[in-house]
Amino acid sequence: MKVGVTGTRHGLSDPQRNNLSTWLSTRDVSELHHGQCVGADEAAHELALEMGYHVVIHPPTVASLTFALEEGDWELLEPEQYLVRNQAIVNSVDMMLVLPHPTLRSRGTWYTYNLAKRKGVPCVVFYGDGGTVLDSVPRTG
């Protein structure tokens, strides 16, 4: 299964990181796609490489919030504008993992979540307090 990640650039809470690690380690993931931003993307990137997954990186054209890449089994795609990049991630995966900030409302995270919902891509939301929700019913309208 190919999974994509969208989430906060402010880093993950301990419960989010633990739940993401458990989720990734108990699924048959062939690829993990992310946008190379600091925070959630970086945490998922590190976990995926530790678990031996192939990682596909969709970098943004503005590199100010990206993290440095180290050696590993990853593939770097051409940079794209944020919204185009987010759509490319959704189009490339079977499921989205959503890692929002516990209190802030991130436009990019929820924008990407809504893209996935409109496309019918199931999402797993990992809330900062440790709650996890599988949201596999596409929104209408």
N, C-alpha and C positions, 0 to 999 in steps of 0.2 A: 504494500500500500504506500502511496505517496502522500505525505502530509506537509502542510504549509503552516507557518507560524506568523502570527501578528500579535503585537503586544506593546506594553509600555516601554518607554526608553529610560524609565527611572529605576529599573532593576526589579527583580522578582522578590516577593515576600518568601520567607522560608517555606510556608505551606505550599505556595505555588511551585517553587522549585522542587520540593519533595514529590508533589502530585505529578508534575510533568515528568520527572525522572521515573517514577513508578509506571506511569502510562506508557512512556517510550520503551521501557524495558519489558513490558508485557504484551507488546503488539508486534506484528510482523510488518515492520516498516522497511521499505526498500530505499526510499529517498526522503530527505527532509529539505524543504524549500523555505528560505527566509530572505529578508531584505537588508541584511548586514548592518542594521542599526544597533547601537548600544542598548543594553537592557535585556529585554525578552529574547530578541533574536540572538544575541551573543550567548546567553545562557543555554538556549536550545541548541545552538551550534556546538558548544562545548560538550553538552550531554550526548548529542548525536555522534560526534566523533569518538567519544569514549566508548560508545556502544557499537562502534564499527559501521555506522550508517554512512551511506553516500549523501553528501550535502550539496545542494544546488543553491547558489547565491544570486539573488536578483538585486544588485546594488542600485542606489539612487544616484542621480546625476549630481546632487549636492552631497559632498562627502563629510560635512562638518559633524554629523552625528553617527558616523560609521565607526566600527571597531577594526583594528588591525588584524589581518589574517595570518595565521601561522600554518605550518605544514599540516597536511591532513588529506583525507579523501574528500575533496570538495571540487566543485566546478563553478567557475566565475563567469556569469553572463555579462552582456554589455549593459552599462548603466542606462536607466530610464527615469523619466520624471516620476515622482512618488506615486501618483494615482495610477499611472500606466503600469508601473512596476507592481503595485498591489494587485491590479487586475491580472497581470501575467502570473503571479503566484497562485491566485485563485484558479485560473485556467489550467494550471499545471498539476493540480493535486486532487486526491480523492476525499480528503478531509482537512479541515482547518482547525488548528489549535489556537485558541484566543486567550491571551494572558493580559488582561486589563490592569491598570493601576488600581489599588484598593479604594482610593478616594477621588482621584482626578478622572475626568471624562475625556479620554483621548479621541480626538476626531479621526485620526488615522486608523486606530485599532477598530473602532466601531464602524467606520466606513468600509473597511475590508471585510469585517464580519457581515455587514449588510450585502456587500457584493456576493459573498459566498452564499448567503441565504437566497438571494434572487436567482442564483445559478443552480440552486438545489444541492450545494455542497454541504454535507453535514459538518457541524462545528462542535468542538468540545471547549467549553469556557471554564478556565481555571481561575476562580476568584481569589483575591488576596487573602481572604480569611480561611482558605482551605476548601471551600465549597467547589464542587465540580458539577457541571451540567452538560449532558449530551443533548444538543439541540439539532435534531435531524429533520425537523419538519420545516419545509420551505415556507417562507412568508409569502403572502399573496398581496398583490396591489402595488 
